[in-house]
């Protein structure tokens, strides 16, 4: 079975819209969709992926929050992402401008939220072959 993320980039200027869509497809789609309790520091989520197998990642939260890979903020996280409310964090292999933002494989996620509950969505496409 295959899974696809469709990315659409567009710009409207002077009454003209330019848009481009492209697909990222592979055989596995690990994902999370959670309501995270407000006021949480270093909450943990069971989520993992092999960096070498990552093809696409898309993360969205409805409130500002931070996520940390592999260790809590008080430790030595592999990566820290400060999410802005309603602004997706996205990367995919086919975009071509940026290298994979994850230097090491992700074994778990930690998060810190503000004072209110936060809706958190994480979508990935990964190559499932060993």
Backbone torsions as a table, in degrees:
resi	resn	phi	psi	omega
1	UNK	NA	144.1	178.0
2	UNK	-118.8	155.2	179.1
3	UNK	-125.9	148.9	-176.0
4	UNK	-133.5	136.9	165.0
5	UNK	-106.0	129.7	175.2
6	UNK	-107.0	119.1	178.7
7	UNK	-102.2	134.4	176.7
8	UNK	-125.1	124.2	176.7
9	UNK	-112.9	132.8	179.8
10	UNK	-146.3	158.9	177.5
11	UNK	-146.2	132.3	173.6
12	UNK	-116.0	126.0	-179.8
13	UNK	-148.7	131.3	178.3
14	UNK	60.3	31.6	179.0
15	UNK	81.1	2.3	-179.7
16	UNK	-113.6	133.5	177.6
17	UNK	-111.2	131.3	174.5
18	UNK	-116.9	130.0	-177.5
19	UNK	-139.1	148.9	176.4
20	UNK	-142.1	131.4	176.5
21	UNK	-118.8	148.2	173.3
22	UNK	-151.3	155.8	-176.4
23	UNK	-109.5	146.0	170.5
24	UNK	-120.6	120.7	-173.5
25	UNK	-130.0	139.7	170.2
26	UNK	-164.5	-169.6	-166.7
27	UNK	-93.4	-1.2	-178.8
28	UNK	-140.8	143.1	-175.1
29	UNK	-135.1	65.5	175.3
30	UNK	-59.9	137.8	-175.7
31	UNK	-153.3	158.2	174.2
32	UNK	-134.7	145.5	170.3
33	UNK	-146.0	107.2	-171.6
34	UNK	-137.6	150.9	165.6
35	UNK	-99.4	116.2	-176.2
36	UNK	-97.9	135.4	-178.0
37	UNK	-63.3	135.2	176.7
38	UNK	-64.0	151.5	177.2
39	UNK	72.5	21.9	-179.7
40	UNK	-92.9	134.2	173.9
41	UNK	-116.7	123.1	178.5
42	UNK	60.0	40.2	168.6
43	UNK	-66.0	156.2	-175.6
44	UNK	-122.2	141.4	176.3
45	UNK	-124.3	136.1	176.3
46	UNK	-78.4	105.0	179.6
47	UNK	-158.0	133.6	-176.9
48	UNK	-147.6	150.4	169.7
49	UNK	-158.5	153.4	177.1
50	UNK	-83.9	119.9	-177.6
51	UNK	-55.0	-39.3	-178.6
52	UNK	-65.6	-20.6	-177.8
53	UNK	-98.9	-8.0	-176.6
54	UNK	-69.5	128.5	177.1
55	UNK	-110.2	-29.0	-174.8
56	UNK	-159.4	142.2	172.6
57	UNK	-142.8	138.9	-179.3
58	UNK	-141.3	122.0	-176.5
59	UNK	-127.5	135.9	179.4
60	UNK	-142.7	138.0	173.6
61	UNK	-133.2	147.2	-179.4
62	UNK	-85.0	-4.8	176.2
63	UNK	-135.0	156.4	173.4
64	UNK	-58.6	138.5	177.7
65	UNK	-162.7	169.1	176.9
66	UNK	-123.2	143.8	171.6
67	UNK	-123.3	149.8	-176.6
68	UNK	-133.1	136.2	178.6
69	UNK	-98.1	138.3	169.7
70	UNK	70.9	-16.5	178.3
71	UNK	-157.3	149.7	177.8
72	UNK	-67.0	169.1	-178.5
73	UNK	-60.7	-24.5	-180.0
74	UNK	-83.1	-6.3	178.4
75	UNK	-103.6	-132.6	179.3
76	UNK	-129.0	79.3	-178.1
77	UNK	-61.2	147.7	175.5
78	UNK	-68.4	-38.7	178.3
79	UNK	-149.2	142.0	174.7
80	UNK	-117.9	130.1	177.5
81	UNK	-124.1	119.3	175.5
82	UNK	-92.7	99.2	-179.2
83	UNK	-77.0	138.2	174.3
84	UNK	-98.5	143.0	-177.9
85	UNK	-54.4	127.3	173.8
86	UNK	59.9	22.7	175.9
87	UNK	-121.3	107.9	-174.0
88	UNK	-66.1	142.4	168.4
89	UNK	-95.1	121.2	-177.0
90	UNK	-140.7	147.9	173.6
91	UNK	-153.6	145.1	171.0
92	UNK	-150.1	153.6	-176.1
93	UNK	-60.9	-31.9	-174.5
94	UNK	-85.1	-11.3	-178.7
95	UNK	-64.6	-38.6	169.7
96	UNK	87.5	-13.0	-176.4
97	UNK	-91.3	-26.8	-172.9
98	UNK	-130.9	143.9	174.5
99	UNK	-71.3	163.4	176.5
100	UNK	-52.2	124.5	-176.3
101	UNK	-75.9	-4.2	-178.9
102	UNK	-106.0	109.6	-176.9
103	UNK	-73.1	-29.0	-179.9
104	UNK	-130.7	155.2	178.7
105	UNK	-60.2	149.0	-178.7
106	UNK	-94.0	125.9	179.9
107	UNK	-106.6	-22.4	177.0
108	UNK	-166.4	164.0	177.2
109	UNK	-120.9	144.0	170.8
110	UNK	-120.8	155.9	-178.8
111	UNK	-146.4	154.6	173.4
112	UNK	-131.6	129.1	-179.1
113	UNK	-114.6	164.2	174.8
114	UNK	-78.8	-156.2	-172.7
115	UNK	-78.7	-3.9	-178.7
116	UNK	-125.1	156.7	176.9
117	UNK	-56.4	145.3	-174.4
118	UNK	-127.5	130.8	173.3
119	UNK	-86.6	125.8	-172.9
120	UNK	-126.7	127.5	178.0
121	UNK	-127.8	131.6	176.7
122	UNK	-131.7	124.8	178.9
123	UNK	-123.0	137.0	174.8
124	UNK	-134.9	157.0	165.3
125	UNK	-122.2	126.6	178.2
126	UNK	-132.8	154.3	175.6
127	UNK	-80.1	118.0	-175.8
128	UNK	-82.2	-6.7	-176.7
129	UNK	-71.8	141.9	-179.5
130	UNK	-81.7	NA	NA
